[in-house]
Amino acid sequence: MTTNRAIISHREEITVEHLPTGHPKLSAYRLTRTTARFRNAKPIKGVEPTTTVTEGLALPADIRKLVGGKFALGEDPPGPAMRRGLYGGVIMAVRPAFLEGLRQIGWLAENYDAGVYDAATVVSKPLTAIENDEPVIYVEVDHSCHLAFDAERRPLPVACLFNYIEGNFDNGTFDLDKVVEVLSTRDDVTLHPNGGERWGDGSYIGMIPGYNAEPGRTHCVQFIWHPTVEDYRKVYALAETYDRSDSHDPDGSPGKWEQDRAIRELDIWGLEAAGARHPEEAG
């Protein structure tokens, strides 16, 4: 008895295109991978080659490895340079609307993905965008500390939430009527009804839930700050000067506590000048 066996094989062809970007250390690439199937070294009739195209950002050195065939064919493209970032964050190609989304929404809303990370704001094909002369901005997002930076490592404004937990905006620390009076005049602040709680009469001063309230600390105000680039960088620059040797990441970026302290010392909203903070809390 004679047995005939067919040998099925695959052949891949890879082409890589790349261009410099507006980021000083990254290039945009397009990886085209075509896979054809063969039987006994001949193309299989009726089976067309399949082609996949991916685009992304990577370090030029990684792209050179890919062009030189030093990456295994089964490996992902050199996307880790984009995913991990140069400083530990995630480097993304975005449109200008992304920056306004960070300033207005940031990481506050449960559905922030729909408002910040969507097809209208994130550039999924950076090389194509460059070829089409579309406006592209390169942003590094560090989710561990809720910060974002431009290509020159300058901080970008991100919406910040303040309430009786974040910033101690309660009646034990502040004259809440003065807080509301001052913040109501600002274009960069959104006050929440009922102090951010689910119940109340709709005014901006709400009641702290019983499990968090205590004598002299029963009411609160909640608001979102939508900082300008100028104000945010003032706060960040001062926050960087503080001693963070006891921090869990002393060499990292200043966190929320340092930024809150800088906001107070700079009196960004004018609350200190208005005497909104109780004297015994002003030290």
C-alpha positions in Angstrom: 0.0 0.0 0.0 1.3 3.4 -0.9 0.4 6.4 1.2 0.7 10.0 -0.1 1.2 12.7 2.4 0.8 16.4 1.5 3.1 18.9 3.3 1.3 22.0 4.2 3.4 25.0 4.9 3.1 28.7 5.5 5.2 31.5 4.1 5.2 35.0 5.5 6.4 38.3 4.0 6.8 41.3 6.2 7.3 44.9 5.2 7.9 47.7 7.6 7.4 51.4 6.9 8.4 54.0 9.4 8.6 57.8 9.8 9.8 60.2 12.5 7.2 61.7 14.7 6.7 64.9 16.6 8.1 63.0 19.6 11.8 63.4 20.1 12.4 59.7 20.8 9.7 57.8 18.9 8.9 56.8 15.3 5.7 55.7 13.8 5.6 52.3 12.0 3.4 50.3 9.8 3.9 46.5 9.8 2.3 44.6 6.9 2.4 40.8 7.2 1.2 38.6 4.4 0.8 34.9 5.0 0.3 32.4 2.2 -0.4 28.6 2.5 1.3 26.0 0.3 0.8 22.3 -0.3 3.9 20.5 -1.4 5.7 23.8 -2.0 2.9 25.0 -4.3 0.2 27.6 -3.6 -3.1 26.0 -2.5 -5.7 26.6 -5.2 -8.6 28.7 -4.0 -6.8 29.8 -0.8 -5.9 33.5 -1.0 -3.0 34.9 1.1 -4.1 36.8 4.2 -2.7 40.2 5.0 -2.7 42.1 8.3 -1.6 45.6 8.8 -0.8 47.1 12.2 0.5 50.6 13.1 2.0 52.0 16.3 4.8 53.9 18.0 8.2 52.5 18.8 11.8 53.4 19.5 13.8 53.6 16.3 16.2 50.9 17.6 13.3 48.5 17.9 12.1 49.3 14.4 15.6 48.6 13.1 15.5 45.2 14.7 12.1 44.5 13.1 13.4 45.6 9.7 16.5 43.5 10.1 14.4 40.4 10.9 15.7 40.2 14.5 12.2 39.9 15.9 10.7 36.4 15.6 7.9 36.4 13.1 5.4 35.3 15.8 6.4 38.2 18.1 4.3 41.3 18.5 5.7 44.5 16.8 7.8 46.6 19.0 4.8 48.1 20.7 6.2 47.8 24.3 8.0 51.1 23.7 4.5 52.6 23.4 2.8 50.5 26.1 5.4 50.9 28.8 6.5 54.4 27.8 9.9 55.9 28.3 9.2 56.9 31.9 6.9 54.1 33.0 3.7 55.4 31.5 1.9 54.8 28.2 2.8 56.8 25.2 -0.1 57.6 22.9 -0.7 59.4 19.7 -3.8 61.6 20.2 -5.8 64.4 18.7 -6.2 67.8 20.3 -9.6 66.8 21.7 -7.9 64.3 24.0 -6.2 67.1 25.9 -9.5 68.8 26.5 -11.0 65.5 27.6 -8.3 65.2 30.2 -8.9 68.7 31.4 -12.7 68.3 31.6 -13.1 64.6 32.6 -9.7 63.2 33.4 -10.0 59.9 35.3 -13.0 61.0 37.4 -16.0 59.5 35.6 -16.7 55.7 35.6 -17.2 56.0 31.8 -14.2 58.2 31.2 -13.1 55.8 28.4 -16.1 57.0 26.3 -15.1 60.7 26.9 -11.3 60.5 26.7 -10.2 57.3 25.1 -12.4 57.0 22.0 -12.0 57.0 18.2 -12.4 60.7 18.0 -9.5 61.4 20.3 -7.0 58.6 20.0 -5.0 58.1 16.8 -4.9 54.3 16.2 -2.9 54.6 13.0 -0.2 57.2 13.7 1.8 56.6 10.5 -1.3 57.1 8.3 -2.1 60.2 10.3 1.4 61.6 9.6 1.1 60.8 5.9 -2.3 62.6 5.8 -0.9 65.7 7.6 -3.4 65.2 10.5 -2.7 67.0 13.7 -1.1 64.4 16.1 0.0 65.1 19.7 2.1 62.6 21.7 1.1 62.2 25.3 2.5 60.0 28.0 -0.2 58.9 30.5 0.8 57.5 33.9 -2.2 55.8 35.3 -0.4 55.0 38.6 -0.5 58.6 39.6 -3.2 60.0 37.3 -0.8 62.3 35.5 -0.1 63.1 31.8 2.9 64.6 30.1 3.6 66.1 26.7 6.6 65.0 24.5 8.9 67.3 26.4 7.9 65.8 29.7 5.9 68.8 30.8 2.7 68.0 32.8 -0.6 68.4 31.1 -3.7 69.6 33.0 -6.0 66.8 34.3 -9.3 67.3 36.0 -9.1 67.0 39.8 -11.9 66.1 42.2 -12.2 67.8 45.7 -14.6 66.9 48.5 -14.6 66.2 52.2 -12.2 63.4 51.6 -10.0 64.9 48.9 -9.0 68.3 50.2 -11.1 68.4 53.4 -13.8 70.6 52.0 -16.1 70.2 55.0 -17.5 72.6 57.6 -14.9 71.7 60.1 -12.2 73.1 57.8 -13.9 75.7 55.8 -16.7 78.2 55.8 -18.6 76.4 53.1 -20.8 79.4 52.2 -17.6 81.4 51.4 -16.2 78.4 49.5 -19.4 78.3 47.3 -19.4 82.1 46.9 -15.8 82.1 45.6 -15.8 79.0 43.5 -19.1 79.9 41.8 -17.4 82.8 40.1 -14.7 80.6 38.5 -14.8 79.2 35.0 -12.5 76.4 35.8 -14.6 74.9 38.6 -17.7 72.7 38.4 -19.6 72.6 41.7 -21.8 69.5 42.4 -25.2 69.7 43.9 -25.7 68.3 47.4 -22.0 68.3 48.0 -21.7 65.3 45.6 -24.1 63.2 47.7 -27.3 61.6 46.4 -29.7 63.3 48.7 -30.3 67.0 49.6 -32.1 70.1 48.5 -30.0 70.7 45.4 -27.8 73.3 46.9 -24.0 73.1 46.6 -23.6 72.3 50.3 -24.5 68.7 51.2 -24.5 66.5 54.3 -21.6 64.1 54.9 -22.9 60.5 55.2 -23.4 59.5 58.9 -20.6 56.9 58.7 -18.1 59.6 57.9 -19.5 62.5 59.8 -18.4 63.6 63.3 -19.2 66.5 65.6 -18.3 69.7 63.8 -17.8 67.9 60.5 -21.2 67.3 59.1 -21.5 69.2 55.8 -19.4 69.3 52.7 -18.8 70.7 49.2 -17.7 68.8 46.2 -16.3 70.2 42.9 -14.1 69.4 40.0 -11.2 71.7 39.1 -10.5 72.0 35.3 -7.0 73.6 35.5 -5.5 75.7 32.8 -2.0 74.7 31.6 -0.5 77.7 33.3 -2.1 77.0 36.7 -1.5 73.3 36.6 2.2 73.7 35.8 2.6 76.2 38.6 1.1 73.7 41.0 3.2 70.8 39.7 6.4 72.9 39.8 5.9 73.7 43.5 4.8 70.2 44.3 8.1 68.9 42.9 10.0 70.9 45.4 8.5 69.2 48.5 10.4 66.5 50.4 9.0 63.1 49.3 11.6 60.9 51.0 8.8 59.2 53.0 6.7 58.6 49.9 6.2 55.1 48.5 7.9 56.4 45.3 10.3 59.2 46.4 11.8 59.5 42.9 8.5 59.5 41.1 6.1 62.3 40.2 4.5 64.3 43.0 1.2 62.8 44.0 -2.2 64.2 45.0 -1.1 65.1 48.5 1.8 67.3 47.3 -0.5 68.9 44.6 -3.2 69.7 47.2 -0.5 71.4 49.4 0.8 73.4 46.4 -2.8 74.5 45.5 -3.3 75.8 49.0 0.1 77.6 49.2 -0.4 79.2 45.8 -4.1 80.0 46.7 -5.1 79.0 43.2 -8.8 79.6 43.7 -8.5 82.6 46.1 -10.1 80.8 49.0 -7.3 81.7 51.4 -7.5 85.4 50.5 -11.2 85.3 51.0 -10.8 83.8 54.5 -12.8 80.7 53.6 -10.6 78.5 55.7 -11.2 78.5 59.4 -8.4 80.3 61.3 -7.6 77.3 63.4 -7.1 75.3 60.2 -4.9 77.9 58.5 -1.6 76.8 60.1 
